[in-house]
Amino acid sequence: MAHQHHHFPDLDDSPATTAERTAAASRSTWVSVVVNLCLSALQVAVGLLTRSQALVADGIHSLSDLVADFVVLFANQHSQKDPDADHPYGHQRFETAASLALGLLLLGVGAGMLATAIQKLAAPEQIPHVQITALWVAGLALVAKETLFRYMLAIATRVRSSMLVANAWHARSDAASSLVVALGILGNLAGYPILDPIAALIVGLMVAKMGWEFGWTALQDLVDSSANVQEVEAIRQTLLETPGVQGVHDVRTRKMGDLIVVDAHLEVDALITVEAGHEISVTARQRVMQRHRVLDLMTHLDPWRCPDLDHAVVRPALQEQAS
């Protein structure tokens, strides 16, 4: 089991079942929903009453998290469905699509915050002085969000879901934004009113940056990017260690949500029976799927030490494209 966890090196060896992952995702996300709902209502209300644009921006940020949480819940439900006629590889990509939607949503929210903050900064003499209550609410939000982040990350790493890890870090970005807001309000109270919209501007930038990162990562998966080099090498090693496999070539991978789909050519003794060759490929598939986060492995058998003519026509064309 040496090559098991490249994305999650610090985790134990017992892979979580699909049901466990769904339940954990659902539970941690609902906790996040409740916390964010209470926080955003409190922040927006107090922000308006105490005239703090940064606190209102942070409240809208919490609200955008709520929408993000519902996107995650939707994807979590759909990505765990069994393969069907329309989706023979399963529904894992729903998780990726949700991450893309989440990224676009955050980009939009961040852009809106930036626009509002820039408007305020254009007329600094009109920036109102903030009341002290805003600072207490910003402090409360900071503590609540940091606690939420730690709770969600613990669950995400336990069940190994990259979507839940993303959502946990999303909560951490909120904690950071609440810290910025608290400092902005503090500055405003200390007699530097411009620091409140500057804090709102920084929150906007943070939200937009998170959106860009989520969207870009999801896009990489949707265009069939391969798994990382160490993971591919570990899979190749598992195949080579399978009894009867003399060599391995053309190992190709693509990501499917949290999992990987693999194609590989196995070289076996040319004189064994078709049945024996089939047994070797079945064993190889089982070993890979037990040891790695692989959704499926498609194998092709080649006679060992014979020239592989599978790509005789294709290879020159591929080389031309590459050059």
C-alpha positions in Angstrom: 0.0 0.0 0.0 3.0 2.3 -0.3 1.8 4.5 -3.2 -1.7 5.2 -1.9 -2.1 8.8 -1.0 -0.3 11.4 -3.0 -2.9 14.1 -2.5 -3.4 13.3 1.2 -0.1 12.1 2.6 -1.1 12.5 6.2 -4.2 10.3 6.1 -4.7 6.8 7.4 -5.0 3.7 5.2 -8.7 3.1 5.4 -10.4 4.6 2.4 -13.8 6.2 3.3 -16.8 4.6 1.6 -19.0 6.6 -0.7 -21.7 6.7 1.9 -19.3 8.1 4.5 -18.1 10.8 2.2 -21.6 11.8 1.3 -22.7 11.9 5.0 -19.6 13.9 6.0 -20.0 16.4 3.2 -23.6 16.8 4.0 -23.0 17.3 7.8 -20.1 19.7 7.5 -21.8 21.7 4.8 -25.0 22.1 6.8 -23.0 23.3 9.8 -21.4 25.9 7.5 -24.9 26.9 6.2 -26.2 27.6 9.7 -23.1 29.5 10.8 -22.9 31.6 7.6 -26.7 32.4 7.6 -26.5 33.8 11.2 -23.2 35.7 10.5 -24.3 37.3 7.3 -27.6 38.5 8.7 -25.7 39.9 11.8 -22.9 41.5 9.7 -25.1 43.2 7.1 -27.6 44.5 9.7 -24.9 45.8 12.1 -22.8 47.1 9.1 -25.7 49.2 7.9 -26.6 50.5 11.4 -22.9 51.4 12.3 -22.2 52.6 8.7 -19.3 50.2 8.1 -19.0 49.3 4.4 -16.3 46.7 5.2 -18.7 44.9 7.6 -21.4 44.9 5.0 -18.9 43.6 2.4 -17.9 40.8 4.8 -21.6 40.0 5.3 -22.1 39.7 1.6 -19.0 37.5 1.5 -20.7 35.2 4.1 -23.8 35.2 2.0 -21.9 34.2 -1.1 -20.6 31.3 1.0 -24.1 30.2 1.6 -24.8 29.9 -2.1 -21.5 28.1 -2.4 -22.5 25.7 0.3 -25.8 24.9 -1.6 -23.8 24.3 -4.8 -21.6 21.8 -2.9 -24.6 20.0 -1.4 -26.2 19.7 -4.9 -23.0 18.4 -6.4 -22.3 16.0 -3.5 -25.7 14.4 -4.1 -25.3 14.1 -7.8 -21.6 13.0 -7.9 -22.3 10.0 -5.8 -24.9 8.5 -8.1 -24.0 5.1 -9.7 -23.0 5.1 -13.4 -25.9 5.0 -15.8 -26.5 4.8 -19.6 -26.0 8.6 -20.0 -22.9 8.7 -17.7 -21.1 5.4 -18.0 -18.1 6.7 -16.1 -20.2 7.8 -13.2 -21.1 11.3 -12.0 -17.9 12.5 -10.4 -17.6 15.4 -12.8 -20.6 17.0 -11.1 -18.2 17.8 -8.3 -15.9 19.5 -10.7 -18.7 21.4 -12.4 -19.8 22.6 -9.0 -16.3 23.9 -8.2 -16.3 25.8 -11.5 -19.7 27.4 -10.7 -18.5 28.2 -7.2 -15.4 29.9 -8.7 -17.4 32.0 -11.2 -19.8 33.0 -8.4 -16.9 34.2 -6.2 -15.3 36.1 -9.1 -18.6 38.0 -9.6 -19.1 38.8 -5.9 -15.5 40.0 -5.6 -15.8 42.3 -8.7 -19.0 43.8 -7.2 -17.2 44.5 -3.9 -14.3 46.1 -5.6 -16.6 48.4 -7.6 -18.4 49.6 -4.4 -15.1 50.2 -2.5 -13.5 52.2 -5.4 -16.6 54.4 -5.6 -16.2 55.2 -1.8 -12.5 55.8 -2.2 -13.1 58.3 -5.0 -14.9 60.6 -2.6 -13.0 60.1 0.7 -14.5 63.2 2.4 -17.9 61.5 2.4 -16.7 58.3 4.2 -18.7 58.1 7.5 -17.2 57.3 10.9 -18.0 53.8 12.1 -19.5 52.9 15.5 -17.8 50.6 18.0 -20.4 47.8 17.8 -19.1 47.0 14.3 -15.7 46.1 15.8 -17.3 43.6 18.2 -19.3 41.9 15.4 -16.2 41.7 13.2 -14.3 40.0 16.1 -17.1 37.5 16.6 -17.2 36.7 12.9 -13.4 36.2 12.9 -13.6 33.6 15.7 -16.6 31.8 14.3 -15.1 31.5 10.8 -11.7 30.3 12.0 -13.4 27.6 14.2 -15.6 26.6 11.2 -12.5 26.2 9.0 -10.7 23.9 11.4 -13.8 21.7 11.8 -14.4 21.5 8.0 -10.8 20.7 7.2 -10.7 17.9 9.7 -13.7 16.3 8.1 -12.5 16.9 4.6 -9.1 15.2 5.2 -10.7 12.3 7.0 -12.9 11.4 4.0 -10.4 12.6 1.3 -12.7 14.9 -0.7 -10.9 17.7 -2.6 -14.2 19.6 -2.9 -14.6 19.6 0.9 -11.0 20.7 1.3 -11.7 23.6 -1.1 -14.8 24.5 0.9 -12.9 24.4 4.1 -10.2 26.8 2.8 -13.1 28.9 1.5 -14.1 29.3 5.2 -10.5 30.2 6.1 -10.5 32.9 3.4 -13.6 34.3 5.2 -11.7 34.3 8.5 -8.9 36.3 6.9 -11.4 38.7 5.4 -13.0 39.2 8.8 -9.5 40.0 10.2 -9.0 42.6 7.5 -12.4 44.1 8.3 -11.7 44.2 12.0 -8.5 46.1 11.3 -10.3 48.5 8.9 -13.0 49.3 11.5 -10.3 49.8 14.1 -8.5 52.2 11.9 -11.8 54.1 11.2 -12.5 54.3 14.9 -8.9 55.6 15.5 -9.6 58.6 13.2 -8.6 57.2 9.8 -12.0 56.8 8.1 -10.5 55.8 4.7 -9.3 52.5 6.2 -12.9 51.1 6.3 -13.4 51.1 2.4 -9.8 50.0 2.0 -10.6 46.9 4.1 -13.7 46.4 1.9 -11.5 46.7 -1.2 -9.1 44.0 0.2 -12.0 41.7 1.0 -13.2 42.1 -2.6 -9.7 41.2 -4.0 -9.6 38.1 -1.7 -13.0 36.9 -2.8 -12.1 37.4 -6.5 -8.7 35.6 -6.1 -10.4 32.6 -4.4 -13.0 32.5 -7.3 -10.2 32.5 -9.9 -8.3 29.7 -8.2 -11.4 27.4 -7.8 -12.5 28.1 -11.4 -9.1 27.4 -12.9 -8.5 24.2 -11.0 -12.0 22.9 -12.0 -11.3 23.9 -15.6 -8.1 21.8 -15.6 -10.1 18.7 -14.6 -12.9 19.4 -17.2 -10.3 19.5 -20.0 -9.0 16.0 -19.1 -5.7 17.0 -17.4 -3.6 14.0 -16.3 -3.0 13.1 -12.7 0.3 14.4 -11.2 3.6 12.7 -12.2 4.1 10.9 -8.8 0.7 9.4 -8.9 1.1 8.2 -12.5 4.5 6.7 -11.6 3.0 5.0 -8.6 0.3 3.4 -10.8 2.9 2.3 -13.3 4.9 0.7 -10.5 1.9 -1.2 -9.2 1.3 -2.6 -12.7 4.9 -3.7 -13.1 4.8 -5.5 -9.7 1.8 -7.6 -10.9 2.8 -11.2 -11.5 3.0 -12.0 -15.2 3.5 -8.4 -16.3 6.9 -8.1 -18.0 6.6 -4.4 -19.0 4.3 -1.5 -19.1 3.9 1.4 -21.6 1.4 4.1 -22.7 0.1 4.7 -19.2 -2.4 7.6 -19.7 -4.5 9.2 -17.0 -7.3 11.8 -16.7 -9.0 13.2 -13.7 -12.7 12.5 -13.0 -13.7 14.5 -10.0 -11.6 13.2 -7.1 -10.7 10.0 -8.9 -8.5 9.0 -11.9 -9.4 7.1 -15.1 -6.4 5.1 -16.4 -5.5 3.4 -19.7 -2.3 1.2 -19.9 -0.6 -1.3 -22.2 0.7 -4.4 -20.4 3.4 -6.5 -22.0 3.1 -10.2 -21.3 4.8 -13.4 -22.5 3.7 -14.0 -26.1 3.2 -17.7 -25.7 0.6 -17.8 -22.9 -3.1 -18.5 -23.6 -5.6 -15.7 -24.0 -7.2 -16.9 -20.8 -3.9 -16.5 -18.9 -3.4 -13.1 -20.3 -6.9 -12.1 -19.3 -6.2 -13.3 -15.7 -3.1 -11.1 -15.6 -5.0 -8.0 -16.7 -7.8 -8.6 -14.2 -5.3 -9.0 -11.4 -3.5 -5.8 -12.5 -6.8 -3.8 -12.5 -7.8 -5.1 -9.1 -4.4 -4.2 -7.6 -4.4 -0.7 -9.0 -8.0 0.0 -7.9 -7.2 -1.2 -4.3 -4.0 0.9 -4.0 -4.8 4.1 -5.8 -7.7 6.6 -6.2 -8.6 5.0 -9.5 -12.2 4.9 -10.8 -11.4 2.5 -13.7 -8.4 1.0 -15.4 -8.6 -0.1 -19.1 -5.8 -2.5 -20.1 -4.5 -3.6 -23.4 -2.2 -6.7 -23.7 0.9 -6.6 -25.9 3.4 -9.5 -26.5 6.6 -8.9 -24.6 9.7 -8.0 -26.7 7.7 -7.7 -29.9 7.5 -4.3 -31.6 4.3 -2.5 -30.6 2.5 -1.5 -33.8 -0.6 -0.1 -32.0 0.5 3.5 -32.8 2.5 2.9 -36.0 0.3 5.4 -37.9 -0.7 7.6 -35.0 2.7 8.4 -33.5 4.3 10.4 -36.4 1.1 12.6 -36.5 1.3 13.2 -32.7 5.0 14.1 -33.0 4.2 16.6 -35.8 1.6 18.2 -33.5 4.0 18.3 -30.6 6.7 20.0 -32.7 
